[in-house]
Amino acid sequence: MIRWFTAGESHGPGLLIIVEGIPAGLPLSEEYIDVHLGRRQKGYGRGGRMLIEQDHARIGSGVRHGHTLGSPIGMNIENKDWANWTEAMAIEYVENPSQEGRNRRVTRIRAGHADLPGTMKYGFDDVRNSLERASARETAARVAAGAIAMRLLEEFGIVLRSHVVAIGPISAQIPDTIDWDAVEESPVRCSDPEASEQMMAEIDATREAGDTIGGIVEVIAENIPIGLGSHVHWDRKIDGQIAQALMSINAVKAVSIGPGWEIMDRRGSQFQDVIEPVTDPDNPWQRKTNRAGGVEGGMTAGMPLVARFAIKPIATLHNPLPSVDLDTGEPVQAHFERSDVCQVPPAGVIGEAMVALVLAGAFMEKFGGDSIPETRRNLEGYLKTVGPRRVYQ
Ligand SMILES: Cc1cc2nc3c(=O)[nH]c(=O)nc-3n(C[C@H](O)[C@H](O)[C@H](O)COP(=O)(O)O)c2cc1C
């Protein structure tokens, strides 16, 4: 079983991460995790903070001489911006806090953020107490945890990637074979060069209007063994777990496995992914199509796992919406603080991390093992059993 936790406020001293359940002997370095943290920070449409941060995950436990020990892996990511927030976000008690600039109490509630429900639920009289943890800064911690899960999956040949399908009204033409290098080079993480240009123009126009814009992202995981997850109980279904994991990303409002809503115009005979006769014992159960997105009955079906999610345009607007004041209930303009115009490109990297954490959890549940060689033996033993029953066993 893999368990993981994150802690940390957006402008506090930093983020803390613990990942438990990774077998011993997995090669792992801070550089590997930092590559994924760097990918999260890029993307056309991000705010000024990304120029300050350049995240680095410092591993403090669970790794020795470049390999995991099987013990909990603890990491921290410093918030470089903390230097500017030492009073506003001080850990220790502050007598008569100053009410200047960023130290001022936040009372101008933003619609579409955690501001109102978080402040009511926890009994705060300063919206900052809820907005700090609700901020997507926390997703850097998820990407660090997810990088460890990706490293584990990679060790067994499973690869995860993501690309942007749409930003605002601009949709990409998705080729049969995606050029992943082109996706990484595209400032909007889109495989269609023409759509990439149009998406950037759309982001520019949105920024000029003082507004924000959302979109759709797809995560694809390849080479997953058949049978991760289970049909036997609702909370063990892998599609349910992935939906929860992706929906938990800040601002995500819809999740689908495979093409989701788009398949509704097909009849059953046009929808199922027909199983091909087995010709290769090492590669049985092939399909020509993958409309199920790689999941049947809550289990991986031996095809690529494809999950899509839609992200709403973010709530903090340069031209703030009308709102009300927390103290008086009277009309004011909503709070503004440095903010992204479009967070769709980095959301793909966060989506990869979340899917990786779910898949790594299901992988360890199925194959277990306290060390990488033990897990590998279990996987290889299982793979020998998954061909046609009469022919190959
Ligand atoms: C990568 C990423 C960056 C984000 N950046 C911002 C931002 O700069 N400003 C903002 O108001 N919301 C931002 N959000 C969205 C908010 O965190 C989110 O809307 C808020 O937590 C409320 O959650 P909800 O939209 O799911 O209801 C971002 C989300 C993601 C995934």
The ligand as an SDF file (V2000), in Angstrom:
LIG
                    3D

 31 33  0  0  0  0  0  0  0  0999 V2000
   -1.7660   24.7190  -11.5790 C   0  0  0  0  0  0  0  0  0  0  0  0
   -2.8660   25.5310  -11.0020 C   0  0  0  0  0  0  0  0  0  0  0  0
   -2.6540   26.8790  -10.7640 C   0  0  0  0  0  0  0  0  0  0  0  0
   -3.6680   27.6780  -10.2340 C   0  0  0  0  0  0  0  0  0  0  0  0
   -3.4260   28.9960  -10.0650 N   0  0  0  0  0  0  0  0  0  0  0  0
   -4.4060   29.7790   -9.5670 C   0  0  0  0  0  0  0  0  0  0  0  0
   -4.1940   31.1800   -9.4000 C   0  0  0  0  0  0  0  0  0  0  0  0
   -3.1050   31.6980   -9.7050 O   0  0  0  0  0  0  0  0  0  0  0  0
   -5.2040   31.9200   -8.8990 N   0  0  0  0  0  0  0  0  0  0  0  0
   -6.4180   31.3740   -8.5680 C   0  0  0  0  0  0  0  0  0  0  0  0
   -7.2980   32.0670   -8.1200 O   0  0  0  0  0  0  0  0  0  0  0  0
   -6.6520   30.0530   -8.7190 N   0  0  0  0  0  0  0  0  0  0  0  0
   -5.6850   29.2360   -9.2070 C   0  0  0  0  0  0  0  0  0  0  0  0
   -5.9320   27.9080   -9.3630 N   0  0  0  0  0  0  0  0  0  0  0  0
   -7.2540   27.3600   -9.0280 C   0  0  0  0  0  0  0  0  0  0  0  0
   -7.5920   27.4110   -7.5470 C   0  0  0  0  0  0  0  0  0  0  0  0
   -6.5810   26.8030   -6.7670 O   0  0  0  0  0  0  0  0  0  0  0  0
   -8.9470   26.7510   -7.3010 C   0  0  0  0  0  0  0  0  0  0  0  0
   -9.9010   27.3260   -8.1370 O   0  0  0  0  0  0  0  0  0  0  0  0
   -9.3720   26.9330   -5.8540 C   0  0  0  0  0  0  0  0  0  0  0  0
   -8.5420   26.1410   -5.0260 O   0  0  0  0  0  0  0  0  0  0  0  0
  -10.8310   26.5570   -5.5740 C   0  0  0  0  0  0  0  0  0  0  0  0
  -11.0760   25.2270   -5.8960 O   0  0  0  0  0  0  0  0  0  0  0  0
  -12.1920   24.8050   -6.9860 P   0  0  0  0  0  0  0  0  0  0  0  0
  -11.9800   25.6730   -8.1780 O   0  0  0  0  0  0  0  0  0  0  0  0
  -11.8830   23.3580   -7.2880 O   0  0  0  0  0  0  0  0  0  0  0  0
  -13.5220   25.0090   -6.3680 O   0  0  0  0  0  0  0  0  0  0  0  0
   -4.9300   27.0900   -9.9110 C   0  0  0  0  0  0  0  0  0  0  0  0
   -5.1330   25.7310  -10.1350 C   0  0  0  0  0  0  0  0  0  0  0  0
   -4.1240   24.9480  -10.6840 C   0  0  0  0  0  0  0  0  0  0  0  0
   -4.3800   23.5010  -10.9510 C   0  0  0  0  0  0  0  0  0  0  0  0
  1  2  1  0
  2  3  1  0
  2 30  2  0
  3  4  2  0
  4  5  1  0
  4 28  1  0
  5  6  2  0
  6  7  1  0
  6 13  1  0
  7  8  2  0
  7  9  1  0
  9 10  1  0
 10 11  2  0
 10 12  1  0
 12 13  2  0
 13 14  1  0
 14 15  1  0
 14 28  1  0
 15 16  1  0
 16 17  1  0
 16 18  1  0
 18 19  1  0
 18 20  1  0
 20 21  1  0
 20 22  1  0
 22 23  1  0
 23 24  1  0
 24 25  2  0
 24 26  1  0
 24 27  1  0
 28 29  2  0
 29 30  1  0
 30 31  1  0
M  END
$$$$
